[in-house]
Amino acid sequence: MQEQDYITFEAYLTGDLKPEEQLAFEKRLSTDADVKLAFESYKNASKFLKHHIENDEKNQAFKTNLESVSNTYFQNKAVAKNKVKRINPWYYSVAAAAILFIGFFIGQQFSNPVYDDYANYESISLTVRGSQQDVLTKAETAFNNKNYQNANKYFSELIKTDASNLELKLYNAVALVELDRFDEADAVFENIIASPSVYRNKATWYLALSKLKQEDNIACLKILQTLPKDADDYKQAQKLIKKLD
């Protein structure tokens, strides 16, 4: 699509086309599949942008910035022609933003997967045997606040007195991955996977993410393929497998 096509899309959506221009555009939509697909994508992006930009005063600075971007983006295009009806400058802003939005979306779909895209760890609430509630609370707080250095310190203290607690070991290994201590983390995950534990599937998923962070995509893919269909992270794993294949 050319820049002028997006201007036409926006003018059509706002009813700013002349009757003969509207008829010509609708005929084009009915006969050109590529134009129709581009128009539907633009319409969805435009709707999203208008909702989150025009109706939110807090985004006024962003709107002004879009207008500035669009002036540069379209400066040598439709503005150069003398027309009876002048297009509202905000159309250019919406069109420019929609193009950027669509481009970002496509880029996300086809870009190489990275660890940060998938490492969305939920807040934890742990159980521990014994009288270490204070240390447990500190471990939970540190982990949930993404203070993995302290989380590792508190988890290690807890594990010393509760060495069979695989839940503690699992989240300590996550902290180790975040600290780039991969050999230690992967060894813990592998031990949990080898045990008849309810944490096996989660450890498998986290081990795959560890390999992804290490940019060992082959190992990551192999691990993901072992995750059973009843695993909580199975759907996420399938999406990651498609990107790695």
N, C-alpha and C positions, 0 to 999 in steps of 0.2 A: 504494500500500500504506500501511496505517496502522502506527503503531509496534507495536501489539499483534500484528500479523501477523508481524513479525520475531521477536518473543518466541516466538510459536507455532512458527515455523520452527526456532528454536534448540532449543526443548523437544522437538520431534519428532526432530531429529537426535540428541539425547542420550538419547532414549527416556524422557523425563520426562512425557509426556502420559498421561493415564488411557486405558484401552482404548477407551472410548466417544469420547473426544476424538481419539484417533488415527484411528479409523474415520471420524469426521466430517471430519477434515483430509484424509485420503487420498481421500475422495469428492470433496472440494472440488478437490483437485489434478487429478482425472480429468475434472472437468466445467468447470473455469475455466482457460482457457489463460493468462490474465494472471497468475493466482496461480502457476501452474506455472512460468512464465518467471521470475517474481520469486524463487520458491523456488530454482530452479537457480542463479540469479545469486548469491543469498545463500549457498547451500551452498558454491559455489566460493570466495567471499570468506571465508567462515567457516573453511574448511579451510586456506586460505592464512594467515589470521591466527593460528589456533591453532598452526600449525607454527612460525611465526616469533615468536610471543609466549610461549605457554605453555611451550615447550620450551627457552627461552633465558633463563637467569638474568639476563643483561645487560639484558634488556628489562623487568625487574621494575618499574622506575620508570615505563615506558610503560604497563604493565598497570595500575598504580595510578592513573595519570592517566586511563586509559580508564574506570576504575570511577567516577572523579569526574565525568567528562563524562557518562557514562551515567546517573548519579544525577540530574543536571540534566535530561538529555534525556527521561527517562521518569518524572519525579517525579510528574506528575499523571495517569499512565496506569494500568497494571495494578495498581500498588501500592495504589491507593485502594480496591480491591475486597477484601472478606474472602473468602479462599479456604481450603479445607481444606489444600491443598498449597502451600507457599511456594516461589516460583521462586528458584533460586540467583542472588545478585546478579551473579555472573560472566556469566550469560547476558545480562544487560542490557549489560554491557561489550562482549561479543562482538557483540551485535546493533548497538549504537551504532557500534562500529568498522567493522562490515560495511557499515552504511548510509553511513558516511563514505567508506569504500573504494570502494563502488559509485558514490557521487556523484562522487568524484574521477575515477574511470575514465571515467564518462560525460562529465564536464567536459573531460577530455583529448581525447575523441573529437570533440567539437563546438566546442572552443575555436579561436580564430584561431591559425594557426601563427606561431611566432616564430623568429628566427634561432638562438637558443641550443638549440632543440629538434633542430636538424639539423647544427650546426657541431661535429661530433665528429671533430676531426682526429686521425688516427693518428700515432704517432711516426714520424719520418722518418729515413732513412739515405741520405745524399746521396753523389754522386760528383762530383768536380771535376778538371779538368785543371790541371796546374801543380803548384807547391810551396806550396800554401796549406792544408795539412792542419790546422794549428792553428786557423786562422780558421774552417775548415769545421766542425771539432769544436765550436767555440764557437757557431756558427750553429745546428747541430743541437740542442745542449744548450739553448740559449735558446728555440728554437721548441718543443721537446718539453716544456719547463717552463712554457710559455705566457708567457714573458717576451718579448713581441713587440717591445718597443722595442729591446732589444738584438739580437733576431733580425734586425730590419730593418737595423740598423747593420752587422752582420756580412755579411748577404746583399748589401747595397749594395757593401761592400768587395770581396766575391768577384766580383760581376758586373762591376766595373770592369776586371778582368783576364780575365774569361771572359764577354764580352757575349753570346755566342751560346747560353749554357747556359739553356735554357727551364725546366729543372727548378728551378734557383735562382730564376728570375724568378717561377715559379708560386707557390712557397712564400713568397717575399718579398711577393707580392701578397696572399696570405692574411694575412700579418702586417699589411699596410697596412689591410686590411679590419678587423682587430681593433683597429687604432689609429684607426678611423673616417676614414681618408684614402681615401675612396671613389673620387674622380676618378682618382687615381694607380693604385689597384688595378684598377679597371674597365678602364682603358686597357691595362694589362698583360694582363689576361685576354682582352680582345678581340684583341690582337695574337697571342696564342698560338692562339686559336680560328681565326684567319685563316691560320695556318701549317699545313703538312702534318706535324703533329707527333703523337706518341703521347700528348701531354698535352692534346690538344684537348678531349676529353670531360670530363676532370677540370676544365679551365679553364671549360668551360661550366657545370658544376655549381657551381663556386665563384662564378662571376659571378652565377648565379641566387641564391645565398645572400647575396651582397653586396647585391643588390637587395632581398632579403627584409629584411635588417638595416636598409636605408634606408626600409623600409615602402613600397616601390614594388612592390606586388603584381602590378600589370598587367605591368610589365617582367619581373618574376620568372617569371610564368606563361608569357610568350612565349618566354623563354629555355629554360625547362624543356621546352617542347614541341619544341625542336630536338634534344634529346638522343636519340641512336639507341638501339635496343633492346639492342645489345651493350655499352653503356656499363656500367661497374661500378656507377654510381649510378642506373641506370635505375629500379629498383624504388622506391628512396627518392624519386626524382623523381615517379613516378606517385602515390605517397601524398600528396606535397606538392601536386601538381596538383589532386587531389580536394578537398583542404582549401581551395584557393584559388578553385576554380570557384564 
